[in-house]
Amino acid sequence: NPALKAQGKNPFTLTSKAGDMSKYQDFLSNETRYSRLARAFPERAKELFAKNQEAAEARYEHLTRLVELYK
């Protein structure tokens, strides 16, 4: 929000909390599209889910760095 900068506040705010990554795989397994993939191609799904979790963690880390950058 650029208007916050004029008020001397951080214009970039992150309102979401960090997710519980220990439950990330549980979340994926509750989604039909992912559970179907896991049933059809279990080894490939395991590899893709791990990569997906790494990407999600990296995206959140990037956003937290942006908050600090815009201070």
Distance bins in CASP14 RR format, pairs under 12 A and 6 or more apart:
PFRMAT RR
TARGET T0000
AUTHOR 0000-0000-0000
RMODE 2
METHOD distances of the structure
MODEL  1
1 7 0 0 0 0 1 0 0 0 0 0 0
1 8 0 0 0 0 0 1 0 0 0 0 0
1 9 0 0 0 0 1 0 0 0 0 0 0
1 10 0 0 0 0 1 0 0 0 0 0 0
1 11 1 0 1 0 0 0 0 0 0 0 0
1 12 0 0 0 0 1 0 0 0 0 0 0
1 13 1 0 0 1 0 0 0 0 0 0 0
1 15 0 0 0 0 0 1 0 0 0 0 0
1 70 0 0 0 0 0 1 0 0 0 0 0
2 8 0 0 0 0 0 1 0 0 0 0 0
2 9 0 0 0 0 0 1 0 0 0 0 0
2 10 0 0 0 0 0 1 0 0 0 0 0
2 11 1 0 1 0 0 0 0 0 0 0 0
2 12 0 0 0 0 1 0 0 0 0 0 0
2 13 0 0 0 0 0 1 0 0 0 0 0
2 70 0 0 0 0 0 1 0 0 0 0 0
3 9 0 0 0 0 1 0 0 0 0 0 0
3 10 0 0 0 0 0 1 0 0 0 0 0
3 11 1 0 0 1 0 0 0 0 0 0 0
3 13 0 0 0 0 0 1 0 0 0 0 0
4 10 1 0 0 1 0 0 0 0 0 0 0
4 11 1 0 1 0 0 0 0 0 0 0 0
4 12 0 0 0 0 1 0 0 0 0 0 0
4 13 1 0 0 1 0 0 0 0 0 0 0
4 70 0 0 0 0 1 0 0 0 0 0 0
4 71 0 0 0 0 0 1 0 0 0 0 0
5 11 1 0 1 0 0 0 0 0 0 0 0
5 12 0 0 0 0 1 0 0 0 0 0 0
5 13 0 0 0 0 0 1 0 0 0 0 0
5 70 0 0 0 0 1 0 0 0 0 0 0
5 71 0 0 0 0 0 1 0 0 0 0 0
8 70 0 0 0 0 0 1 0 0 0 0 0
8 71 0 0 0 0 0 1 0 0 0 0 0
9 67 0 0 0 0 0 1 0 0 0 0 0
9 70 0 0 0 0 1 0 0 0 0 0 0
9 71 0 0 0 0 1 0 0 0 0 0 0
10 66 0 0 0 0 0 1 0 0 0 0 0
10 67 1 0 0 1 0 0 0 0 0 0 0
10 68 0 0 0 0 1 0 0 0 0 0 0
10 69 0 0 0 0 1 0 0 0 0 0 0
10 70 1 0 1 0 0 0 0 0 0 0 0
10 71 1 0 1 0 0 0 0 0 0 0 0
11 66 0 0 0 0 0 1 0 0 0 0 0
11 67 0 0 0 0 0 1 0 0 0 0 0
11 69 0 0 0 0 0 1 0 0 0 0 0
11 70 1 0 1 0 0 0 0 0 0 0 0
11 71 0 0 0 0 1 0 0 0 0 0 0
12 62 0 0 0 0 0 1 0 0 0 0 0
12 63 0 0 0 0 1 0 0 0 0 0 0
12 64 0 0 0 0 0 1 0 0 0 0 0
12 65 0 0 0 0 0 1 0 0 0 0 0
12 66 1 0 1 0 0 0 0 0 0 0 0
12 67 1 0 1 0 0 0 0 0 0 0 0
12 68 0 0 0 0 1 0 0 0 0 0 0
12 69 1 0 0 1 0 0 0 0 0 0 0
12 70 1 1 0 0 0 0 0 0 0 0 0
12 71 0 0 0 0 1 0 0 0 0 0 0
13 63 0 0 0 0 0 1 0 0 0 0 0
13 64 0 0 0 0 0 1 0 0 0 0 0
13 66 0 0 0 0 0 1 0 0 0 0 0
13 67 1 0 0 1 0 0 0 0 0 0 0
13 68 0 0 0 0 0 1 0 0 0 0 0
13 70 0 0 0 0 1 0 0 0 0 0 0
13 71 0 0 0 0 0 1 0 0 0 0 0
14 59 0 0 0 0 0 1 0 0 0 0 0
14 60 0 0 0 0 1 0 0 0 0 0 0
14 61 0 0 0 0 0 1 0 0 0 0 0
14 62 0 0 0 0 0 1 0 0 0 0 0
14 63 1 0 1 0 0 0 0 0 0 0 0
14 64 1 0 0 1 0 0 0 0 0 0 0
14 65 0 0 0 0 0 1 0 0 0 0 0
14 66 1 0 0 1 0 0 0 0 0 0 0
14 67 1 0 1 0 0 0 0 0 0 0 0
14 68 0 0 0 0 0 1 0 0 0 0 0
14 69 0 0 0 0 0 1 0 0 0 0 0
14 70 0 0 0 0 0 1 0 0 0 0 0
14 71 0 0 0 0 0 1 0 0 0 0 0
15 63 0 0 0 0 0 1 0 0 0 0 0
15 67 0 0 0 0 0 1 0 0 0 0 0
16 56 0 0 0 0 0 1 0 0 0 0 0
16 59 0 0 0 0 0 1 0 0 0 0 0
16 60 0 0 0 0 1 0 0 0 0 0 0
16 63 0 0 0 0 1 0 0 0 0 0 0
16 64 0 0 0 0 0 1 0 0 0 0 0
16 67 0 0 0 0 0 1 0 0 0 0 0
17 60 0 0 0 0 1 0 0 0 0 0 0
17 63 0 0 0 0 0 1 0 0 0 0 0
17 64 0 0 0 0 0 1 0 0 0 0 0
18 24 0 0 0 0 0 1 0 0 0 0 0
18 56 0 0 0 0 0 1 0 0 0 0 0
18 57 0 0 0 0 1 0 0 0 0 0 0
18 59 0 0 0 0 0 1 0 0 0 0 0
18 60 1 0 1 0 0 0 0 0 0 0 0
18 61 0 0 0 0 1 0 0 0 0 0 0
18 63 0 0 0 0 1 0 0 0 0 0 0
18 64 0 0 0 0 1 0 0 0 0 0 0
19 27 0 0 0 0 1 0 0 0 0 0 0
19 53 0 0 0 0 0 1 0 0 0 0 0
19 56 0 0 0 0 1 0 0 0 0 0 0
19 57 0 0 0 0 1 0 0 0 0 0 0
19 59 0 0 0 0 0 1 0 0 0 0 0
19 60 1 0 0 1 0 0 0 0 0 0 0
19 61 0 0 0 0 0 1 0 0 0 0 0
19 64 0 0 0 0 0 1 0 0 0 0 0
20 26 0 0 0 0 1 0 0 0 0 0 0
20 27 0 0 0 0 1 0 0 0 0 0 0
20 53 0 0 0 0 0 1 0 0 0 0 0
20 56 0 0 0 0 0 1 0 0 0 0 0
20 57 0 0 0 0 0 1 0 0 0 0 0
20 60 0 0 0 0 0 1 0 0 0 0 0
21 27 0 0 0 0 1 0 0 0 0 0 0
21 28 0 0 0 0 0 1 0 0 0 0 0
21 49 0 0 0 0 0 1 0 0 0 0 0
21 50 0 0 0 0 0 1 0 0 0 0 0
21 52 0 0 0 0 0 1 0 0 0 0 0
21 53 1 0 0 1 0 0 0 0 0 0 0
21 54 0 0 0 0 1 0 0 0 0 0 0
21 55 0 0 0 0 0 1 0 0 0 0 0
21 56 1 0 0 1 0 0 0 0 0 0 0
21 57 1 0 0 1 0 0 0 0 0 0 0
21 58 0 0 0 0 0 1 0 0 0 0 0
21 59 0 0 0 0 0 1 0 0 0 0 0
21 60 0 0 0 0 1 0 0 0 0 0 0
21 61 0 0 0 0 0 1 0 0 0 0 0
22 53 0 0 0 0 0 1 0 0 0 0 0
22 57 0 0 0 0 0 1 0 0 0 0 0
23 29 0 0 0 0 0 1 0 0 0 0 0
23 30 0 0 0 0 0 1 0 0 0 0 0
23 53 0 0 0 0 0 1 0 0 0 0 0
23 56 0 0 0 0 0 1 0 0 0 0 0
24 30 0 0 0 0 0 1 0 0 0 0 0
24 31 0 0 0 0 0 1 0 0 0 0 0
24 34 0 0 0 0 0 1 0 0 0 0 0
24 49 0 0 0 0 1 0 0 0 0 0 0
24 50 0 0 0 0 1 0 0 0 0 0 0
24 51 0 0 0 0 0 1 0 0 0 0 0
24 52 0 0 0 0 1 0 0 0 0 0 0
24 53 1 0 1 0 0 0 0 0 0 0 0
24 54 0 0 0 0 0 1 0 0 0 0 0
24 55 0 0 0 0 0 1 0 0 0 0 0
24 56 1 0 0 1 0 0 0 0 0 0 0
24 57 0 0 0 0 1 0 0 0 0 0 0
24 60 0 0 0 0 0 1 0 0 0 0 0
25 31 0 0 0 0 0 1 0 0 0 0 0
25 34 0 0 0 0 1 0 0 0 0 0 0
25 35 0 0 0 0 0 1 0 0 0 0 0
25 38 0 0 0 0 1 0 0 0 0 0 0
25 45 0 0 0 0 0 1 0 0 0 0 0
25 46 0 0 0 0 1 0 0 0 0 0 0
25 48 0 0 0 0 0 1 0 0 0 0 0
25 49 1 0 0 1 0 0 0 0 0 0 0
25 50 0 0 0 0 1 0 0 0 0 0 0
25 52 0 0 0 0 1 0 0 0 0 0 0
25 53 1 0 0 1 0 0 0 0 0 0 0
25 56 0 0 0 0 0 1 0 0 0 0 0
26 34 0 0 0 0 0 1 0 0 0 0 0
26 35 0 0 0 0 0 1 0 0 0 0 0
26 49 0 0 0 0 0 1 0 0 0 0 0
26 53 0 0 0 0 0 1 0 0 0 0 0
27 34 0 0 0 0 1 0 0 0 0 0 0
27 35 0 0 0 0 0 1 0 0 0 0 0
27 49 0 0 0 0 0 1 0 0 0 0 0
27 52 0 0 0 0 0 1 0 0 0 0 0
27 53 0 0 0 0 1 0 0 0 0 0 0
27 56 0 0 0 0 1 0 0 0 0 0 0
28 34 1 0 1 0 0 0 0 0 0 0 0
28 35 1 0 0 1 0 0 0 0 0 0 0
28 36 0 0 0 0 0 1 0 0 0 0 0
28 37 0 0 0 0 1 0 0 0 0 0 0
28 38 0 0 0 0 1 0 0 0 0 0 0
28 45 0 0 0 0 1 0 0 0 0 0 0
28 46 0 0 0 0 0 1 0 0 0 0 0
28 48 0 0 0 0 1 0 0 0 0 0 0
28 49 1 0 1 0 0 0 0 0 0 0 0
28 50 0 0 0 0 0 1 0 0 0 0 0
28 51 0 0 0 0 0 1 0 0 0 0 0
28 52 1 0 0 1 0 0 0 0 0 0 0
28 53 0 0 0 0 1 0 0 0 0 0 0
28 56 0 0 0 0 0 1 0 0 0 0 0
29 35 1 0 1 0 0 0 0 0 0 0 0
29 36 0 0 0 0 0 1 0 0 0 0 0
29 37 0 0 0 0 0 1 0 0 0 0 0
29 38 1 0 0 1 0 0 0 0 0 0 0
29 39 0 0 0 0 0 1 0 0 0 0 0
29 42 0 0 0 0 0 1 0 0 0 0 0
29 45 0 0 0 0 1 0 0 0 0 0 0
29 46 0 0 0 0 0 1 0 0 0 0 0
29 49 0 0 0 0 1 0 0 0 0 0 0
30 38 0 0 0 0 0 1 0 0 0 0 0
31 37 0 0 0 0 1 0 0 0 0 0 0
31 38 0 0 0 0 0 1 0 0 0 0 0
31 45 0 0 0 0 0 1 0 0 0 0 0
31 49 0 0 0 0 0 1 0 0 0 0 0
31 52 0 0 0 0 0 1 0 0 0 0 0
32 38 0 0 0 0 0 1 0 0 0 0 0
32 39 0 0 0 0 0 1 0 0 0 0 0
33 39 0 0 0 0 0 1 0 0 0 0 0
33 40 0 0 0 0 0 1 0 0 0 0 0
33 45 0 0 0 0 0 1 0 0 0 0 0
33 48 0 0 0 0 0 1 0 0 0 0 0
33 49 0 0 0 0 0 1 0 0 0 0 0
34 40 0 0 0 0 0 1 0 0 0 0 0
34 41 0 0 0 0 0 1 0 0 0 0 0
34 42 0 0 0 0 0 1 0 0 0 0 0
34 44 0 0 0 0 0 1 0 0 0 0 0
34 45 1 0 0 1 0 0 0 0 0 0 0
34 46 0 0 0 0 0 1 0 0 0 0 0
34 48 0 0 0 0 1 0 0 0 0 0 0
34 49 1 0 0 1 0 0 0 0 0 0 0
34 52 0 0 0 0 1 0 0 0 0 0 0
34 53 0 0 0 0 0 1 0 0 0 0 0
35 41 0 0 0 0 0 1 0 0 0 0 0
35 42 0 0 0 0 0 1 0 0 0 0 0
35 45 0 0 0 0 1 0 0 0 0 0 0
35 49 0 0 0 0 0 1 0 0 0 0 0
36 42 0 0 0 0 0 1 0 0 0 0 0
36 45 0 0 0 0 1 0 0 0 0 0 0
37 43 0 0 0 0 0 1 0 0 0 0 0
37 44 1 0 0 1 0 0 0 0 0 0 0
37 45 1 0 1 0 0 0 0 0 0 0 0
37 46 0 0 0 0 0 1 0 0 0 0 0
37 47 0 0 0 0 0 1 0 0 0 0 0
37 48 1 0 0 1 0 0 0 0 0 0 0
37 49 0 0 0 0 1 0 0 0 0 0 0
37 52 0 0 0 0 0 1 0 0 0 0 0
38 44 0 0 0 0 1 0 0 0 0 0 0
38 45 1 0 1 0 0 0 0 0 0 0 0
38 46 1 0 0 1 0 0 0 0 0 0 0
38 47 0 0 0 0 0 1 0 0 0 0 0
38 48 0 0 0 0 1 0 0 0 0 0 0
38 49 1 0 0 1 0 0 0 0 0 0 0
39 45 0 0 0 0 1 0 0 0 0 0 0
40 48 0 0 0 0 0 1 0 0 0 0 0
41 47 0 0 0 0 1 0 0 0 0 0 0
41 48 0 0 0 0 1 0 0 0 0 0 0
41 49 0 0 0 0 0 1 0 0 0 0 0
42 48 0 0 0 0 0 1 0 0 0 0 0
42 49 0 0 0 0 0 1 0 0 0 0 0
43 49 0 0 0 0 0 1 0 0 0 0 0
43 50 0 0 0 0 0 1 0 0 0 0 0
44 50 0 0 0 0 0 1 0 0 0 0 0
44 51 0 0 0 0 0 1 0 0 0 0 0
45 51 0 0 0 0 0 1 0 0 0 0 0
45 52 0 0 0 0 0 1 0 0 0 0 0
46 52 0 0 0 0 0 1 0 0 0 0 0
46 53 0 0 0 0 0 1 0 0 0 0 0
47 53 0 0 0 0 0 1 0 0 0 0 0
47 54 0 0 0 0 0 1 0 0 0 0 0
48 54 0 0 0 0 0 1 0 0 0 0 0
48 55 0 0 0 0 0 1 0 0 0 0 0
49 55 0 0 0 0 0 1 0 0 0 0 0
49 56 0 0 0 0 0 1 0 0 0 0 0
50 56 0 0 0 0 0 1 0 0 0 0 0
50 57 0 0 0 0 0 1 0 0 0 0 0
51 57 0 0 0 0 0 1 0 0 0 0 0
51 58 0 0 0 0 0 1 0 0 0 0 0
52 58 0 0 0 0 0 1 0 0 0 0 0
52 59 0 0 0 0 0 1 0 0 0 0 0
53 59 0 0 0 0 0 1 0 0 0 0 0
53 60 0 0 0 0 0 1 0 0 0 0 0
54 60 0 0 0 0 0 1 0 0 0 0 0
54 61 0 0 0 0 0 1 0 0 0 0 0
55 61 0 0 0 0 0 1 0 0 0 0 0
55 62 0 0 0 0 0 1 0 0 0 0 0
56 62 0 0 0 0 0 1 0 0 0 0 0
56 63 0 0 0 0 0 1 0 0 0 0 0
57 63 0 0 0 0 0 1 0 0 0 0 0
57 64 0 0 0 0 0 1 0 0 0 0 0
58 64 0 0 0 0 0 1 0 0 0 0 0
58 65 0 0 0 0 0 1 0 0 0 0 0
59 65 0 0 0 0 0 1 0 0 0 0 0
59 66 0 0 0 0 0 1 0 0 0 0 0
60 66 0 0 0 0 0 1 0 0 0 0 0
60 67 0 0 0 0 0 1 0 0 0 0 0
61 67 0 0 0 0 0 1 0 0 0 0 0
61 68 0 0 0 0 0 1 0 0 0 0 0
62 68 0 0 0 0 0 1 0 0 0 0 0
62 69 0 0 0 0 0 1 0 0 0 0 0
63 69 0 0 0 0 0 1 0 0 0 0 0
63 70 0 0 0 0 0 1 0 0 0 0 0
64 70 0 0 0 0 0 1 0 0 0 0 0
64 71 0 0 0 0 0 1 0 0 0 0 0
65 71 0 0 0 0 0 1 0 0 0 0 0
END
